[in-house]
């Protein structure tokens, strides 16, 4: 074949049409899924920025004619959640006081447990790991009443400390499983080299495993923040009105049967309650994907 022929004839794979059947199915499905989640969020946002007279007109999809932030102010500082009429502010700080120690303690303990199960073959490790896996799938409702009795006996029922302990314990099985699978995916040669150099249990953990484990720590943090912040069941069972977390107070606002139903305040309160896990995910979303891809779900 001459050089002239090669110059004229195109080379490489045949370009795929933009509107192929595959692309239409894939992008069409993605658009439908996005609309499924974005339309309710849009309705919540525009409703929270409207006054009640405009809401009563009935068009939930129309943007606000006159934007007002009064529903947000009332949801945060003035809405009644039972006997208290200080909005979600009290519940927000209760949730923060529950969230921070629960996330820190559960992740620290679970990372050490996962590291030990992955790299140190101690006696009974397989039995311990089996129990953890079994604990990951026990329904929370089965344990509600026994934990009520335990917290009552140790004097922590109705306190934030008791709820922190509950969230820490229930987060342990799945987090330990995640860390164990991640540490198993780390090259074993690194562990053996550190052992030859004389590093012990904690030396390997702090100098080798921790610096390599940022993605899985982010995965664990997002899972714990989302689960603990959005929890309603444990909050309503193990605390009392003065220490209710934000989700319980949101329920009291939305399901209040007294006075006029203020849909704009309800929408604003719902958005405010969901801002913390949304913010955490958007800030660390890339590391979350890296952690999952790097071995968080490998077994």
Steps between C-alpha positions, in 0.01 A plus 500: 500500500643836394563795729237700310233239580594500867474877513148497351342209689397572864659294777392408852167377639177609338346793692186407692183702435399738777135393497561128505259266676748445781553872564128570495432228758791596727455877497122472500513285814743740668279799419192326642686407820631856541151645454364250753728647767526862386130580452406437867804702609397784269147497645640510854728794426243716318231422759733600784551840334128576461251654740188308597263714285701410190516132598121488531472589129592137437775512237783315673735512200491876441793704633423744784357834391644663810791325672485491879740338747261528792412127482869417541532733799190352661612142434838569663404716797124530551312182404350298785635148553283387787520726806800689364458769233863564413493323162762255383790681664486293819480174304786607271744540786377178659568320172848654480577383854382152405668488159858605570592252777301217338681540167847541650482216751331249267743566213810479721395171661376349173822590317710328766270197494513478121877537501538222758265266314675560168865483604530325838379141520407483867313210659126515439526761223269310266236456771521868588467599134198270456330660799564846356349405165199353678465820703495709183170343395311491831194730473525797735145444623601168659749676728293803603352376825808312631710813447239710681539272802881509482513881476252531785707273723821696439323835543538627143146460366367828361846659474710596202784284632278193485402574140867551407579154639211347303609658170862401560411136567260466208753656262777260598411186297464655155794738552725218617403302192585795274840561663585129505428465127695817420807397701485156337542670160820676615809314366612247759863569414477837676383333819773235483770758430390703802508189717854422381604857589374441854174692492233373737121508499458873559806601302367337183152639564607864544795515258377284212130424513362841603684705234367263231144491630358849442241382242352230725495739796296739286264216404454410867448864596232557235318181595504588869411868455210412272371219720533681833377841385196355321412259780152537647432167672786504750454872566133472593551183709817576695472874565247736657346830373787719622758281324308406184718502186406709200306227318264448792432872523440510124241227541330701775486808276372324189243284681368771730118500510464840665447824310532559128704257293797709383641309205773757435634460854483121471698505174759740641541285811547188286768665287684636804503153658653344188770762441770339717522157328459666160789738573723220624433291192557782250828596665639146515309325222808429285681333789185298571509356148873431530448316827227280357706426188818430696366201687222610732261244355747227414483187707 
